[in-house]
Amino acid sequence: MTEKGMVVTPQPEATEAGRDILAAGGNAIDAAIATALVQAVVDPLMCGIAGFGSLAVYLPSKRVHTYYDFHSPAPEAVRPDMWESLIEGEARDGYGFVLKGKVNDIGYQSVCVPASLKAYAEAHRDHGKLAWAELFGTAIAYAGGPRTLLPARWIAQTRGRQGNQPRLRRIT
């Protein structure tokens, strides 16, 4: 927390990165981007630059209230009718469709275009304060060197790979 704001994330490294950006004179957009980049490095199982998401922006001093949607757009070659004949029904969760052969779930046709970095760049272009390159420093440092692996992260990343080590199996 600083006098200018508060940053909350699942991992302390990401929180500290956002706090440091605020302390360096960055604004909430700068802090959010730096935080997301670090979070992607230190907790890649739960988030990353190849994923999808959304960013709600509220900057009362600039009278800005907007939204960046980066929910994995389809590749450029996709056509609206290309899977029309393959629809078997709506997905159970209501988001999407079940297709014959599961072509939208398995294989090269199931891959969406990662849109996170594009959204971060657009939000920064529109509302960022610090230089774009300054937002990447902490994430690059974490990606390039050793770091402490928190117990919960270690358990999630090694589940089922403890082999014949009873003490390790017992904590998972």
C-alpha positions, 0 to 999 in steps of 0.5 A: 500500500502507498499513499496513492493506492493499494495493490492486491494479488494472489502472490506477494511478488506481484503485489510488490511490483505494483506497489513499486510502480506506484511509488515510482510515480506510475498510475493505476494502469501502470501498476496493474500491467506490471502486476499482471506481468509479474503474476504471470511469471511467478504463478504461471499455472493460474494466469499468463500473457497467453490467456484471456481476461478483462480490465475495467478502468475507472479514473475519476480525475480524467473522467474515464470509465472504460473496459478492455476485453481480451477474451481470446479472439478467434484467429484471422482465418476463422469464418462465421460459417466454418463450424456451423454444420458441426454444432451438436449443442450448447456447452453445459456452462452456456459459453460456446458450443459442443462440436462434432469431433471436438474440433473447438476443444482439441487440436490446432483449430481450438487455439485462440489468439492470445490477447493479453499483451495487446490489451495491456498495450492499448490500456497503457497507450490510452492511460499509462504514465510511465514508459512501457519498458519500465513496466516489464523490469520486475517480471523480467528479473523474476523470469531470469533468475531463481526464486522462492517457490511458495509451498502451495505453488510447489504442491500444485506444480508437483502434485503426483510427481513426488515418487516414493517420498512418503513425507512429500505425498503426505502433504499433498 
